[in-house]
Amino acid sequence: MKARYFIAMTAALAVSVPAFAADDGEALLKKSNCAACHNVEKKTVGPALKDIAAKYKGDKEAQAKLEKKVRAGGAGVFGTMPMPATGKSVSDGDIKTMVTWILQK
């Protein structure tokens, strides 16, 4: 009987973890001030997040490339406007969560 509850609880958590990560990604984007230049649907100062996801769709290296780009900043991928480096107040784990969320757009 207890085994059934354990299995059911494990399955429920496995399904809900991606939902929590998705909410965290959006919240972290806003908290880290990325939303000042990026919008999900349309280009503002920086490219739309859906355009970033589309550009890297199918690229197995996308997660690592974008984590590095977010941390270090750069220019030339979506135009000439440079993206500043992300401050050390944003952890590598938070960057990973945000990039995962962006790539799901």
NORHUFEN-V639446 format. One record per run of one state. SS is the DSSP state (hx for helix, st for strand, lp for the rest). FROM is the first residue (numbers start at 1). TO is the last residue. If there is no record, write none. Layout:
ss=SS from=FROM to=TO
ss=SS from=FROM to=TO
This chain:
ss=lp from=1 to=1
ss=hx from=2 to=31
ss=lp from=32 to=33
ss=hx from=34 to=36
ss=lp from=37 to=48
ss=hx from=49 to=56
ss=lp from=57 to=61
ss=hx from=62 to=72
ss=lp from=73 to=73
ss=st from=74 to=74
ss=lp from=75 to=82
ss=st from=83 to=83
ss=lp from=84 to=91
ss=hx from=92 to=103
ss=lp from=104 to=105
